[in-house]
Amino acid sequence: MTRNWSAGKVTSRLSGVFALNPAGINWPRAVLFLDVVLVPLVVFWALGHEEYLLSALFGALFAALTDPGGSYRNRASRVAVFALSGAALTALGFGIGGSGWGWLALAAFAVTLVASLAVAFGVHRFVASLLLNVWFIVTLGIAFSFQQAHITSYTWAQVLAWAGGAALWIAVTFTGWLIRGRRDRPQLVAELPGDTSRRALTRPLIMFAVIRAVVIGGTVAIAFGLDLAHGVWMPIAAIVAMKPSPEQSMLFAMQRLAGALIGAAAAALLLLIPANEQGLRLFEITHGLEVVALIVLMHGLAIRFWNYALYCAAIAAGVLILLDLPQPSNYAAEGYRVLWTLCGVGIAVLVMLVADVLAKRTAKPANPLSV
């Protein structure tokens, strides 16, 4: 009886993790993303500086995700502000990427705290801040990996690549606006919150922001302080998994972990292809895998609201391929990424569970018989 109950509970959990929403697939949006990101891919191929490709891709993708829709003037101004904020964080992340772990942890704490408090300016701006927060953690990881692999990367060039990616999206929307007769357009990702109404910073919101900042700062300290191989996946997993309620955190954590396992396994198999190649063949395989990574990312964008676990798998596989192409990977590297992802989501869920228990105890009414 107990065994059947446990099996049923596991099955129920898995069905929740891989539950599908048929209305969540959007291929036109994904194809548009692929058309846009092919531009920086070809540009950096021509220049021979693929180390700046990720900054341009994230700049274009995140600018598209935060596009609020409406009049073109409103869209361009909002995306421009987002791009400038991202450029500043890009400069900070790549600028201190080789510094001591203490500075990295302090910067991660401060950026996460400010990003979390951005909810006071509306849920849409909070989502934009969350994307910038994730990007900042990614910049720390990229800068660290480049340093370990002795790859030269200039901070100013990374900033230009990010800004160029965002500017590319502004140019695409301008072209579309002219073609469609200068009419207002809806928000590109309609599933994301569009609310920009301000709200008061209540005590629970402030406490969640502080807890979130402490967790991200702590995981950054662990990852870089202990010099963990591919340890940046720990804070990335933690920041994605942390939700206001433990139930949300648990579900997102399970989906994030499942996606990381699938994505890491796929990336490991693909990244072993160029491991023993040299010369022209290595050049051809590397460029082919970059195209594969973009196509995988395109599929991730298409299925974002179809299933979050599969979305995480596609994003993880695409980013891992682009990150590791300068230094072909192995099974051990992918195993480390899965391990640190597990640790990150575990820390996030554990902290939220403890915070929830403490909040409930604090909220309990005092015993009228007690003095």
C-alpha positions as CSV (number, residue, x, y, z in Angstrom):
1,M,0.0,0.0,0.0
2,T,2.8,2.4,1.0
3,R,4.7,1.5,-2.1
4,N,1.7,2.2,-4.4
5,W,1.0,5.5,-2.7
6,S,4.7,6.6,-3.1
7,A,4.7,5.6,-6.8
8,G,1.4,7.5,-7.3
9,K,2.9,10.6,-5.7
10,V,6.0,10.4,-7.8
11,T,3.9,10.0,-11.0
12,S,1.8,12.9,-10.0
13,R,4.9,15.1,-9.5
14,L,6.3,14.1,-12.8
15,S,3.0,14.8,-14.6
16,G,3.1,18.3,-13.1
17,V,6.7,18.9,-14.1
18,F,6.0,17.8,-17.7
19,A,2.4,19.1,-18.0
20,L,1.8,20.5,-21.5
21,N,-0.2,23.6,-22.4
22,P,-1.1,23.2,-26.1
23,A,-1.9,26.9,-26.4
24,G,1.7,27.8,-25.3
25,I,3.5,27.1,-28.5
26,N,4.3,30.1,-30.7
27,W,6.4,29.3,-33.8
28,P,6.1,32.7,-35.5
29,R,7.7,34.4,-32.5
30,A,10.5,31.8,-32.5
31,V,11.2,32.1,-36.2
32,L,11.4,35.9,-35.8
33,F,14.0,35.4,-33.0
34,L,16.0,33.1,-35.3
35,D,15.9,35.7,-38.1
36,V,17.1,38.4,-35.8
37,V,20.0,36.5,-34.1
38,L,21.4,35.2,-37.4
39,V,22.5,38.8,-38.0
40,P,25.0,39.0,-35.0
41,L,26.1,35.4,-35.8
42,V,27.1,36.3,-39.3
43,V,28.7,39.5,-38.2
44,F,30.9,37.8,-35.5
45,W,31.7,35.0,-38.0
46,A,33.0,37.6,-40.4
47,L,35.0,39.4,-37.6
48,G,36.3,36.2,-36.2
49,H,35.3,37.2,-32.6
50,E,32.7,34.6,-31.5
51,E,33.5,35.4,-27.8
52,Y,31.2,38.4,-28.1
53,L,28.3,36.5,-29.6
54,L,26.5,35.6,-26.4
55,S,26.3,39.3,-25.3
56,A,24.7,40.2,-28.6
57,L,22.3,37.3,-28.4
58,F,21.2,38.0,-24.9
59,G,20.9,41.7,-25.7
60,A,18.5,41.0,-28.6
61,L,16.5,38.3,-26.9
62,F,16.0,40.1,-23.6
63,A,15.1,43.4,-25.5
64,A,12.5,41.4,-27.4
65,L,11.1,39.8,-24.2
66,T,10.7,43.2,-22.5
67,D,9.1,44.9,-25.5
68,P,5.9,46.4,-24.0
69,G,4.0,46.9,-27.2
70,G,1.9,49.9,-27.9
71,S,3.1,53.0,-29.8
72,Y,6.5,52.8,-31.3
73,R,7.7,55.8,-29.4
74,N,6.8,54.1,-26.1
75,R,8.4,50.8,-27.2
76,A,11.6,52.3,-28.4
77,S,12.1,54.5,-25.3
78,R,11.4,51.6,-22.9
79,V,13.6,49.2,-24.7
80,A,16.4,51.8,-24.9
81,V,16.2,52.3,-21.1
82,F,16.4,48.5,-20.7
83,A,19.4,48.4,-23.1
84,L,21.3,51.1,-21.3
85,S,20.7,49.4,-17.9
86,G,21.9,46.1,-19.4
87,A,25.0,47.8,-20.9
88,A,25.8,49.1,-17.4
89,L,25.5,45.7,-15.9
90,T,27.5,44.1,-18.7
91,A,30.3,46.6,-18.0
92,L,30.1,45.8,-14.3
93,G,30.0,42.0,-14.7
94,F,32.8,41.7,-17.2
95,G,34.8,44.5,-15.4
96,I,34.9,42.6,-12.1
97,G,34.6,39.1,-13.5
98,G,38.3,38.4,-12.6
99,S,38.2,40.0,-9.2
100,G,38.1,38.3,-5.8
101,W,35.0,36.3,-4.9
102,G,34.0,38.9,-2.2
103,W,33.5,41.7,-4.7
104,L,31.5,39.3,-6.9
105,A,29.2,38.2,-4.0
106,L,28.7,41.8,-2.9
107,A,27.8,42.9,-6.5
108,A,25.5,40.0,-6.9
109,F,23.8,40.8,-3.6
110,A,23.3,44.5,-4.5
111,V,22.1,43.9,-8.1
112,T,19.6,41.2,-6.9
113,L,18.3,43.4,-4.1
114,V,17.7,46.4,-6.5
115,A,16.2,44.1,-9.1
116,S,13.8,42.5,-6.6
117,L,12.6,45.9,-5.3
118,A,11.8,46.9,-8.8
119,V,8.4,45.3,-8.3
120,A,7.4,48.7,-6.8
121,F,7.3,50.0,-10.4
122,G,5.1,47.3,-11.7
123,V,5.3,43.6,-12.5
124,H,6.5,44.2,-16.0
125,R,9.5,46.2,-14.8
126,F,10.1,43.5,-12.2
127,V,10.3,40.9,-15.0
128,A,12.7,43.1,-16.9
129,S,14.8,43.5,-13.8
130,L,14.8,39.8,-13.3
131,L,16.2,39.3,-16.8
132,L,18.9,41.8,-16.2
133,N,19.7,40.1,-12.9
134,V,20.1,36.7,-14.7
135,W,22.2,38.4,-17.3
136,F,24.5,39.9,-14.7
137,I,25.1,36.5,-13.1
138,V,25.8,35.1,-16.6
139,T,28.4,37.8,-17.3
140,L,30.3,36.8,-14.2
141,G,30.4,33.2,-15.3
142,I,31.4,34.1,-18.9
143,A,34.2,36.4,-17.7
144,F,35.4,33.7,-15.3
145,S,35.4,31.0,-17.9
146,F,37.2,33.2,-20.4
147,Q,39.9,33.9,-17.8
148,Q,40.3,30.2,-17.1
149,A,40.6,29.4,-20.8
150,H,42.9,32.4,-21.4
151,I,40.5,33.9,-24.0
152,T,41.0,37.6,-24.5
153,S,37.8,39.6,-24.1
154,Y,37.5,43.3,-23.8
155,T,34.8,44.8,-21.5
156,W,34.0,47.6,-23.8
157,A,33.5,45.2,-26.7
158,Q,31.1,43.1,-24.6
159,V,29.1,46.2,-23.8
160,L,29.0,47.2,-27.5
161,A,27.9,43.6,-28.4
162,W,25.0,43.8,-25.8
163,A,24.0,47.3,-26.9
164,G,24.2,46.2,-30.5
165,G,21.9,43.2,-29.9
166,A,19.3,45.5,-28.2
167,A,19.6,48.1,-30.9
168,L,19.1,45.4,-33.5
169,W,15.7,44.6,-32.0
170,I,14.8,48.3,-32.0
171,A,15.7,48.5,-35.7
172,V,13.6,45.4,-36.4
173,T,10.6,46.8,-34.6
174,F,11.0,50.1,-36.4
175,T,10.9,48.3,-39.8
176,G,7.9,46.3,-38.8
177,W,6.2,49.5,-37.6
178,L,6.7,51.1,-41.0
179,I,5.6,48.0,-42.9
180,R,2.4,47.8,-40.9
181,G,1.4,51.4,-41.5
182,R,2.8,52.9,-38.3
183,R,0.1,51.2,-36.2
184,D,0.4,50.2,-32.5
185,R,1.5,46.7,-31.9
186,P,0.7,44.3,-29.0
187,Q,3.3,43.1,-26.6
188,L,5.5,40.5,-28.3
189,V,5.3,38.0,-25.5
190,A,1.7,38.4,-24.4
191,E,2.1,35.8,-21.7
192,L,4.5,37.9,-19.7
193,P,2.9,40.5,-17.3
194,G,2.3,43.9,-18.8
195,D,1.2,45.7,-15.6
196,T,3.3,48.8,-15.0
197,S,1.1,50.2,-12.1
198,R,3.2,51.1,-9.1
199,R,2.6,49.3,-5.8
200,A,3.7,49.9,-2.2
201,L,6.7,48.0,-0.9
202,T,5.1,46.0,1.8
203,R,7.1,44.1,4.5
204,P,6.7,40.7,2.8
205,L,7.9,42.1,-0.5
206,I,11.0,43.7,1.1
207,M,11.7,40.5,3.1
208,F,11.5,38.4,-0.1
209,A,13.9,40.8,-1.9
210,V,16.4,40.6,1.0
211,I,16.2,36.8,1.2
212,R,16.6,36.5,-2.5
213,A,19.6,38.8,-2.5
214,V,21.2,36.9,0.4
215,V,20.7,33.6,-1.4
216,I,22.1,34.8,-4.7
217,G,25.0,36.6,-3.0
218,G,25.7,33.4,-1.0
219,T,25.6,31.1,-3.9
220,V,27.9,33.4,-5.9
221,A,30.3,33.4,-2.9
222,I,30.3,29.6,-2.8
223,A,30.7,29.2,-6.5
224,F,33.6,31.6,-7.0
225,G,35.0,31.5,-3.4
226,L,35.6,27.7,-3.7
227,D,36.6,28.0,-7.4
228,L,34.0,25.4,-8.4
229,A,34.2,24.2,-12.0
230,H,31.2,25.7,-13.8
231,G,29.9,26.9,-10.4
232,V,28.0,29.8,-11.9
233,W,25.2,27.4,-12.6
234,M,24.5,27.4,-8.9
235,P,23.4,31.0,-8.6
236,I,21.6,30.9,-12.0
237,A,19.6,27.9,-10.9
238,A,18.8,29.5,-7.5
239,I,17.6,32.8,-9.0
240,V,15.3,31.0,-11.4
241,A,13.9,28.7,-8.8
242,M,13.2,31.3,-6.1
243,K,9.5,32.2,-6.1
244,P,7.4,34.0,-3.5
245,S,5.7,30.8,-2.3
246,P,7.3,27.4,-1.4
247,E,4.9,25.6,-3.7
248,Q,5.9,27.7,-6.7
249,S,9.6,27.3,-5.8
250,M,9.3,23.5,-5.5
251,L,7.6,23.1,-8.9
252,F,9.9,25.5,-10.7
253,A,12.9,23.9,-9.0
254,M,11.8,20.4,-10.2
255,Q,11.2,21.8,-13.7
256,R,14.5,23.6,-13.7
257,L,16.4,20.5,-12.5
258,A,14.7,18.3,-15.1
259,G,15.5,20.7,-17.8
260,A,19.1,21.1,-16.7
261,L,19.5,17.3,-16.8
262,I,18.1,17.0,-20.3
263,G,19.9,20.0,-21.6
264,A,23.2,19.1,-20.1
265,A,23.0,15.5,-21.5
266,A,22.2,16.9,-25.0
267,A,25.0,19.4,-24.8
268,A,27.5,16.8,-23.6
269,L,26.8,14.6,-26.6
270,L,27.1,17.5,-29.1
271,L,30.2,19.0,-27.5
272,L,32.1,15.8,-27.7
273,I,32.0,16.0,-31.5
274,P,34.8,18.6,-31.9
275,A,36.8,17.3,-28.9
276,N,39.5,15.5,-31.0
277,E,39.2,17.6,-34.2
278,Q,41.7,20.1,-35.5
279,G,42.2,22.5,-38.3
280,L,39.6,23.1,-40.9
281,R,37.3,20.3,-39.7
282,L,37.2,21.8,-36.2
283,F,36.4,25.2,-37.8
284,E,33.5,23.7,-39.7
285,I,32.1,21.7,-36.8
286,T,32.3,24.7,-34.5
287,H,30.3,26.9,-36.8
288,G,27.8,24.2,-37.5
289,L,27.3,23.7,-33.7
290,E,26.7,27.5,-33.3
291,V,23.9,27.2,-35.8
292,V,22.5,24.2,-34.0
293,A,22.6,26.2,-30.7
294,L,20.6,29.0,-32.2
295,I,18.0,26.5,-33.6
296,V,17.8,24.9,-30.1
297,L,17.3,28.3,-28.5
298,M,14.6,29.1,-31.1
299,H,12.7,26.0,-30.1
300,G,13.1,27.0,-26.5
301,L,11.5,30.4,-27.2
302,A,8.7,28.6,-29.1
303,I,7.8,26.3,-26.2
304,R,8.4,28.7,-23.3
305,F,4.7,28.5,-22.2
306,W,4.1,25.0,-23.5
307,N,6.3,23.4,-20.8
308,Y,8.8,25.1,-18.6
309,A,11.0,22.0,-18.0
310,L,11.4,21.4,-21.8
311,Y,12.0,25.2,-22.2
312,C,14.8,25.0,-19.6
313,A,16.3,22.0,-21.4
314,A,16.4,23.9,-24.7
315,I,17.9,27.0,-23.2
316,A,20.4,25.1,-21.1
317,A,21.6,23.1,-24.2
318,G,21.8,26.1,-26.4
319,V,23.7,28.3,-23.9
320,L,26.0,25.4,-22.9
321,I,27.0,24.8,-26.5
322,L,27.8,28.5,-27.1
323,L,29.7,28.7,-23.8
324,D,31.8,25.6,-24.3
325,L,32.6,25.8,-28.1
326,P,35.9,27.8,-27.3
327,Q,36.9,24.9,-25.1
328,P,35.3,21.6,-26.2
329,S,33.7,19.9,-23.2
330,N,33.5,16.5,-21.7
331,Y,31.1,14.4,-19.6
332,A,32.7,15.6,-16.3
333,A,32.0,19.2,-17.1
334,E,28.3,18.5,-17.9
335,G,28.1,16.5,-14.7
336,Y,29.4,19.4,-12.7
337,R,26.8,21.7,-14.2
338,V,24.0,19.3,-13.3
339,L,25.4,19.0,-9.7
340,W,25.6,22.8,-9.2
341,T,22.2,23.2,-10.7
342,L,20.8,20.7,-8.2
343,C,22.6,22.5,-5.3
344,G,21.2,25.9,-6.5
345,V,17.6,24.8,-6.7
346,G,18.0,22.9,-3.5
347,I,19.2,26.0,-1.6
348,A,16.4,28.1,-3.1
349,V,13.7,25.7,-2.1
350,L,15.1,25.1,1.3
351,V,15.4,28.8,2.1
352,M,11.9,29.5,0.9
353,L,10.5,26.6,3.0
354,V,12.3,27.9,6.1
355,A,11.1,31.5,5.4
356,D,7.6,30.3,5.0
357,V,7.6,28.4,8.3
358,L,9.0,31.4,10.1
359,A,6.5,33.7,8.6
360,K,3.6,31.4,9.6
361,R,4.9,31.2,13.2
362,T,5.2,35.0,13.3
363,A,1.7,35.5,12.0
364,K,0.1,33.2,14.6
365,P,-2.1,35.2,17.0
366,A,-0.8,35.4,20.5
367,N,-2.3,33.1,23.1
368,P,-4.8,35.2,25.1
369,L,-4.0,33.1,28.2
370,S,-0.3,33.9,28.0
371,V,1.1,36.9,29.8
